[in-house]
Amino acid sequence: MASILDEYEDSLSRSASLQQSRANVGIPHSGYVNARLEKETPIFNKQRIDFAPPEKINSLVVSCNQLCMSLGRDTLFRIDLGKADEPNQVELGRKDEARVYKMFLDHTGSHLVIALNTGECLYLNRSVQKVRTLSRWKGHLIESVGWNKFLGSETNTGPILVGTAQGQIYEAEISVSEGSLFSTNPDQYFRLVYTLEEEAGPTPVCCLEIERGLDGKCFIIATTRKRLFQFVGKVPEGTEQQGFGFVFGMHADHLPSFREFPASFGYSEIAFYTPKLRSSPRSFAWMMGNGVLYGTLDYGRPDSLLSDERVWVYPSDVDVAANKPISIVLTQFHFLLLLPDRVKAVCTLNGQVVFQDLFLEKFGSLKRMIKDPTVGQIWIHTEKVVFRYHVQRESRDVWKMYMNVNKFDLAKEYCKDRPECLDIVLAREAEHSFQNKRYLDSAKCYALTQNYFEEIALKFIEAKQEEALMEFLLKKLASLKSSEKTQTTLLTTWLTELYLNRLGALEGETSKKNVYEETREKFCSFLSSPRNKECLFNNRASIYELLASHGDTEHMVYFSVIMQDYERVVAHHCQHDDYDEALNVLTRHKDEKLFYKFSPVLIQHIPKKVVDAWISMGTKLDARKLIPALVNYSQSGSTQQISEAIRYMEFCVCELEETEQAIHNYLLSLYALCRPDSLLSYLEQAGTNPNRIHYDLKYALRLCAEHGHHRACVHVYKVMELYEEAVDLALQVDVDLAKSCADLPEEDEELRKKLWLKIARHVVQEEKDVKKAMACLSSCNLLKIEDVLPFFPDFVTIDHFKEAICNSLEDYNRHIEELKREMEEATQSAKRIREDIQEMRNKYGSVEPQEKCAACDFPLLNRPFYLFLCGHMFHYDCLFQAVFPNLPAYKQAKLEDLQKKLGATSQPSKAHHRPKDTDATSLGKGQQSREQIKADIDDLVASECVYCGELMIRSIDKPFIEPQKYEEERQSWL
């Protein structure tokens, strides 16, 4: 083990630098550069709105990207932030000294309630320009409104809750349906449902929030200056439109649950955080006199929403007496406090101030801070200026806070897209687990970090935590790329040795049997892992050495099977005399090469099973390559051993229809040695056609002769057409067998006669059986009594041959009569032929003047012509042109030669200096020769009609257009 680690460390030290070595030789990783290429933008990015109000800003509300601003005493600005360059100004139309006290905008940005300091309330809908008076609300100074987010729409608020400065909670509804646009009362109703009190009596209702939980439960949160009330009730199905009276009615006899804090600075404010993908808030922050109560909202709880509560006191520089917090806004991980001259952001995870923004005096004191619950933007205003904060990547540093409090899962969740931060968290988690002696968890985390591999490995080695080291190596191995072959090899080999060490230590301890089995299963899984297969295969020699050094034959066999090294598996079983299992491996994997290699060993011990396996393999095995195994096995000569060899050879010949000569020859040798009856049967089934026989005839003859199988030798002689040898050998066995051989040369009567004479001589001279000799005469019609008589001894009387001699004489007489009859028939036939020839000489035909040539269709009598008996007539040259291309090559050559000779005889002699008698003699000879030449040409050209004779029959398959002229002909038709 140490040598592998030393080799690994040496490979690291040889590189130019440690970082470079990690990239090239050591265990590599997906590296990163932990550097900021540009300055990161702050989480809370402030922007001043380019807006100069003509009058002082009294109040500002924002919801659903709709901003409403009260200016001075009588002006209202409405701005759709999607179209910020198109503001809408509305006059309240008030002639008294009333001023805007507070404004409330619902979650849709459609319903605006304006509370005046005179106790009056106005209403403005986003779709209209005219402010309406809420007459039923008159006489109440409105402090808060709880909007109905579940039933409210752009034209109807649904049942809502209204809190007053006297601690009263009213239920109301505002509708701007078409029927009510011309009515003076958009408020449908306004009824008291509850009154909140503190120790000193009624107190202003600072905040109202309506939420819906599971199973139709309704949660209502109401706050005063020091108390936070919760009203919980289940609204019956179908009664949602009837309001919240049922919920408040449940608390008519007893106070609802509430939280109270003694300190107060005259008011309080609660803020909620709602994720963008959720319709209900997930957390809250309540600004009180002595700090901020922060917690989450759990809608599954039966009686209270508040969960995981904690109090964060105000920062030390916040003087509650001098500069009290004005407003609070809650984001996912921070709450922002608005002070008269600055904004502070406090992290809800650790209570630390992470952001502070100081405002200049020229802007005036800060009045209010609000958050758009839909968009998430934060707005702050003074009497002169409006600011907006964008929240960007608020969770960027949250991982550090979770990490510092050892909440590593949450830390990893918030830095999973930042590998440099994730690495820090993993390293801290690994170190934390290591210090708490949770070594396996530590190893899993360390394997995911970019820490130096050798440092971590040595750390676990020094702690003697081999199991954790194995876990670390396994995780590290899983993270390697396929191209990192050197590192994969190192880790694979190291892990193999660690597994073997651990198995060796656990094997002898009965108390740790379960641990041993579990480790064994893990090792088997490691060896069989598809991911490690290539590496293990390439380094299987080293793995085999490790397994052998530990004496772990069980896993060596298992590893050999995984590597498909079945040769090693079979060899192992054979070495341990487990021949059945060796054969099972061969049969299961059907590797023919292994069958050839191990069959000589296996057949010596389990012959029947081996032959059965061979038969099951069928044509996958080459029987020729198994013959050596069979020969070695059958050398002892045991009948049982030879029977198994014969069984497989018969399977090859009969079932597989094997034609290889070596197989048939070997089967013949086995038959000759052990089964002579089967030998003759096999030879007879093979037939007598030498071209269809697959054994070697000469080898079969020698084999049968050596073992004295004469009948088999006779059969081989017959196949080789050595009939004389067959008859000679058959006479030593059986005369009838010799007779069957003598009749085989059917076309060679002389040989047949010779063979039968051999049989007759044997019967007469050897057996001295006259009757049997006479039977030979009747069996073969080629033998006559005179052929057989010389073989008989002189003392034999004529009585033995009387019948045979008479039969022979009768045969001669019949033969003479047949010859006479044939001679007479031949004479008559010759006479008829002479008459036909004479008749043909006198036969003639007539040609009319208008007759035309059958080939060229021109008048026939213009040129020399031929007339055939069938009636067709041809010019000489037309017939020649039709016949010549269809004549054989030798006849064409002969015809051309005759044409040349005919042309030569027709030319006058140019030798004028010769004597006249010589010229006359030559002329006479030429005339005679010319007639003969013409006769020869007629025999070739006019032997038969070109239309009716054999020439036309032979040309029936000739194409009408020659292939070489076909394309030319086709083009002429286009």
Secondary structure, 3 states (H helix, E strand, C coil): CHHHHHHHHHHHHCCCCHHHHHHHCCCCCCCCCCCCCCCCCCCEEEEECCCCCCCCEEEEEEECCEEEEEECCCEEEEEEHHHCCCCEEEECCCCCCCCEEEEEECCCCCEEEEEECCCCEEEEECCCCCCEECHHHCCCCEEEEECCCCCCCCCECCCEEEEECCCEEEEEEEECCHHHCCCCCCEEEEEEEEECEECCEECCCCEEEEEECHHHEEEEEEECCCEEEEEEEECCCCCHHHCCHHHHHCCCCCCCEEEECCCCCCCCEEEEECCCCCCCCCEEEEECCCCEEEEEECCCCCCCCEEEEEEECCCCCCCCCCCCCCEEEECCCEEEEECCCEEEEEECCCCCEEEEEECCHHHCCCCEEEECCCCCCEEEECCCCEEEEEECCCCCCHHHHHHHCCCHHHHHHCCCCCHHHHHHHHHHHHHHHHHCCCHHHHHHHHHHCCCCHHHHHHHHHHCCCHHHHHHHHHHHHHHCCCCCHHHHHHHHHHHHHHHHHHHHHHHCCHHHHHHHHHHHHHHHHHHHCHHHHHHHHHCHHHHHHHHHHCCCHHHHHHHHHHCCCHHHHHHHHHHCCCHHHHHHHHHHHCCHHHHHHHHHHHHHHCHHHHHHHHHHHHHHCCHHHHHHHHHHHHCCCCHHHHHHHHHHHHHHHHHCCCCCHHHHHHHHHHHHHHCHHHHHHHHHHHCCCHHHCCCCHHHHHHHHHHCCCHHHHHHHHHHCCCHHHHHHHHHCCCHHHHHHHHCCCCCCHHHHHHHHHHHHHHHHHHCCCHHHHHHHHHHCCCCCHHHHHHHCCCCCCHHHCHHHHHHHHHHHHHHHHHHHHHHHHHHHHHHHHHHHHHHHHCCCCCCCCCCECCCCCCEHHHCCEEECCCCCEEEHHHHHHHHHHHCCHHHHHHHHHHHHHHHHHHCCCCCCCCCHHHHHHHHHHHHHHHHHHHHHHHHHHCCCCCCCCHHHHHHHHCCCCCHHHHHHHHHHHC
